[in-house]
Each structure stands twice: as C-alpha cells, then as structure tokens.
Amino acid sequence: MRDASYRPEPDSRLFVWLTHLHNRHFMLADILVFILSALLSVLFTHGTLRPLREWVISYISLSIIIKLVSLYAAGVYHRFWRYASGYEFVRLLVAVVAGSLLLTLAAYLLALAGYLPAPPFSLLVMDFLMTAGGVTGTRYGLRLVESWLRFRNLSPSKRSFQRVLLVGASPMGAMMVTEMQENPQLGLIPVGFVDDELAGRGVRIRDVPVLGGVDQLEDFVRGYKIHQVFITWPNAPGKLVRQVMEVAQRNGARVGIAPDVTQVLEGQITCNRIREVQLEDLLRRDPVPIDMSRVEAILRGRRVMVTGAGGSIGSELCRQVARCGPAELILLGHGENSLFSVSNELRQLFPNLTMHVVVADIRDTERMEQVFERYRPECVFHAAAHKHVPLMEENPEEAVTNNVWGTWNLLNLSGRYGVERFVLISTDKAVMPSSVMGATKRVAELLLREKARELGRPYVAVRFGNVLGSRGSVVPLFREQIARGGPITITHPEVERYFMTIPEAAQLVLQAAALGQGGEIFVLDMGTRVKIIDLALDLIRLSGLMPGRDIDIVYTGLRPGEKLREEIFIDSERHSRTAHERIFVSKEDLGAPADPVGLYQQVSELIKIARRGDPDAVRRKLREIVPEFSQEDTAQE
C-alpha cells in the first residue's frame, strides 16, 4: 500500500467547496433539516399546514432551539467531519435522541400549560427519524461524495482494484480496512479476514466478513481470486508467515506484513505502511522478548563504551544503549567510515545525547590507555573482533592479536580504571572449537572469567549464534548471489546453524549486563538449529523466484575450520535458565585452567608468537590453552 500522506485531490470547484466546509456550515444545514423535518412531519400526520400555521411556527422555533442546544452540548460542532469515525456517529445519534426527548417533554409541558396544542406522538416520532437521517446524512454524505470525486479523478489505468485478504482480525486489520474503504486511490478492496478464533461465527469487521480459519487460507485465496495477502497479526510467528508465503506463491498473490498498531499510535509510521516479508519473519521460533527496564536501571546516567561500534552488532548496541539515557556514549572502532555513518544516525535520532567517536585499535595499548584516561567508561560492551572463520584460518596471527590481545588490553584497563560492568561478545564457535577464530574467542572467555574472579565485578560473556543480516554473514552473501542470477553456494547440504536477529543479539548483550554477577556466560535460547539449505530456499522464494528453475544451488564442500553443527555449551559446563526464561547461563567451567597466573603466562606467550608471525606455532599454542580445540575434518559427523 502507498503512504497515507498520498492524496490525489481532484481539481474541481465542488471538491474544494466540500473540503472547506466548517462546523458553522453544518449548523446552518442542521437548522434547515430541523425546519424541513417539522414541516414534513406535520404534513404526514395532518395532511395540511394552513390551519396550523401559528402552531407550526411555534413548534419549529422550539425544535430549532432545543436541538441546537443538545447538539452543541454534545460537542457535535467541534468535530472535523471529513475524518469522522463510528464514535462520532454514535455521539451524533445520542445528541439527536436527547434533543428529540427534550423536545417531546417541552411540547407536552407547554400543552399542559395551555400554550400550545399537544402534538400527536406519531408526529414526534416522524420528526425524530427525519432529523436523525438529515443531520447524519449531511455529514456522512460529504465523505461519500468526496470518495466518489477522488475515484473519478483517478486515471482509467488506476481504477482497477486489487482484492486483499487480511490474515488476523486485529486492531491493525480494522484500521487498514478503514483506510482502504475511505481511500479508493489506493486501489485495494478488502475481501475478508482469516482468523482462527473468529472463524464460523458470522462476524463482520467494518462490514468485511471473517471468512474462516487459517487452514482454509488456500481455498479463500483461490476462490476469491486474491491479489494480495496482508498479515495483520502483531508478531506473527514464523510458522504462520511461512504458511502464508507458500500459499500465496502457489496462487500468484503477493504477501505483505502490517506494522504493529502501537507503532502507528506512537506516530512512528502510518497504518498502511505495508512492508515485504523479511527473512527474520520466517524464523522457526518466536522472537525472544527482552526486559529493558532492568537494563535502563544500570545504564541511565552512566558513561558507556561500545567497541566495534561501527559493526552490525556494535551499531545496534549503540542504538539500544542510547535509548536508555546514558550520561555519555563512547563509540570506539577501527573503521572510520562505519563509525562516521552510525554516529551521524545517532545524532539525528538522539540530538541530546553526549557522544564521543573514537577511532582506535584495541591492540594499541598506549592509545587505549589514553582513551580510558580521557573518558573513564563505567560500562564496556566489547563487540570488536575478527569473526570470519576461513579468513582467520589463513591469518591466525591476526585472529590472536585482535581477539585475544585486544580483549586482554580492554580487561586490564577496565580493571585499572574501575569499569563496573564488562560484557564480552563471544560466539557458539568457541564451544569445542574447530577453527582458529573459535579458539581465540574461547581464550577471550577464559581471560574474562579470571578477570571477573580477580576483581569481583560483573564481567560476563555472551555467546551468539549466527546473526541474520549481519555484515559478512551468509544472508547478504546469498542475496548478492540471487541478484546476480545464482548459483547460491553452500558448503554442505547438512550444515546447520543457530540464528538470531540483530536486535535480539544486541538486547541479549544488554540483558546480560543486567543479569551478570561475574564470570558467567549467557546464551540465548535460539530454538532448534536451522539448515542453511532451508535458509537459502526461503531467500529464493522471498525474491519471487523458484529454486532449481530460476536459481541453482551448488555445494562446495566444508571449508577449513568449519563444522556441520555448532554447540552452545561445552560438555564440562553446568548451565541453567536465568530469571529470564529464554536466556541460559553457564557459571562453572570445570574444564578451564584453574591457575590464572599460568593462563596469563600462556596467553602472553601466545601473543608473542602471533607477533612473530608463526602460524603453525600459533595453532600449537592455542591447543595448549584450549585442549578441546581440534581442526580435524568434521564432515563425517
């Protein structure tokens, strides 16, 4: 649907006159209605006006005074009738009923006092019905004429309407139906709703029927020759979105997802801002809700630093932190272009935010010392890391210096400068690592755990699965391959991964900061693993193409360091659910080195080896620190 701000206004005097009517004009029209209602009522009941001339004049005067006072008291003359809703209609009808009752009472009281003859009851009923029809007809007739003029103004090519089926009899669905009915220029006709709870009850919403349940969706799409299907349920589960997508594609219909009604009420977007189905909508689980109240409590009024602030996760972290009202937000990263982009966005969204943009490398100890000395962060979210498995296999020295040395620098400085909370972003690839990248992140977890024990502060880690749409992830790669016409390349047909969305990932980091006591590793309950082949098929269909016909899929074989399946916990870790039912925590790691001095010494030797540029020695040292690190081919799992 087009933006609601789009209104092709007809260039005609009638339209201009209608759209410039004010309440004073409606008041004059009401007076005319009152006069005609009284005259016609007398004619219908007495058949003549001549012998009753004086009585009719008195009755009309009384009717005008009482009805105008009643309508005015009900606020009828303070409404913008061009956009009136059912609420205004009820208010108007109540005012008319009240006015007619008062008129009846006054007429009989005057008759008892001998001032006027008593009017027959049929006359009063007739007067009420014609008054009600007249005052509502002038107002709602205006809207009908306006809609007709808009439709007449459309070019012949735009007068062909598309038939719309709405999945979900929700408040947003009702708002969208109203929008379609009142704006013919949108070119959409609401045919019906599909809703399991209201199926079979004969319910109509805005005069649009609830046809049945979701299990009958295909019958409705075919039988009513539907062009577009709008999902109007808030936070529709991925299973439903996938079902609607499959039915629509089989029958040549388009699918759109409506915004949440709260976004519309808050003025963020218009109710007809339908968007295309995104891959996130097809997650095979419901999104994980996060309690931001606890997060705000620890971040409001604090100095917060985010490393890797220009990356996908780092930038989203900055947006989420900014909403919590920090005293200062320090954006630290090595890529100036990405930092420039996210800082400009934050300045527009949060003009009152005190923000510092720092271009620095976390491996530069002297530079990082200057940064901590100048800004004195109280909370640190460490998102800076090298994450690409195949690249780090070819460059293990770089993986060590960035993921291990950089993290150690930050932890040591955080300890010296009194950082209260520290959150390390780790990965599920750190669990029984088969890659250099995973092994370096495991070392970073061990360093964090020991620093938390040493300082007694809530320094914690968060393990991610794959993040949908993050920079360099599989989804942008697949989209590029689809845009080129294929083929999509997948390493192995049985490769499976855990997935989460970027907002989920960022909010999990913040939630961990609120939940952490020290040394824990938090993991999101990401449901079941998703096959990469299924992800590729979803993306192809979302692009309006057919797998195998329009886009081929080619298997290239597992790359060095790559597993068929990732785990989220090490066998020796004891884990449990936190106060948040969808977040796990691992606090005790029996397989980790118990001697922190020995760990620090080994890490120091690892960094020296990496700086010497000896990749084989780097791998050997990583195995000493992380005994479970194995680079054997896992394709035979």
PyMOL commands that set and color helices and strands:
alter all, ss='L'
color gray80, all
select helices_A, chain A and resi 13-19+23-46+50-73+76-78+81-83+86-113+121-153+156-158+171-182+184-186+214-223+238-250+261-265+279-282+292-299+312-323+336-349+365-375+389-394+396-416+428-430+436-455+474-483+502-515+532-542+596-612+615-625
alter helices_A, ss='H'
color red, helices_A
select strands_A, chain A and resi 162-167+188-194+204-205+208-212+228-231+254-257+275-276+303-307+328-333+355-359+379-382+421-427+459-464+466-468+488-490+496-497+499-501+521-524+530-531+553-555+573-577+583-589
alter strands_A, ss='S'
color yellow, strands_A
deselect
rebuild
show_as cartoon
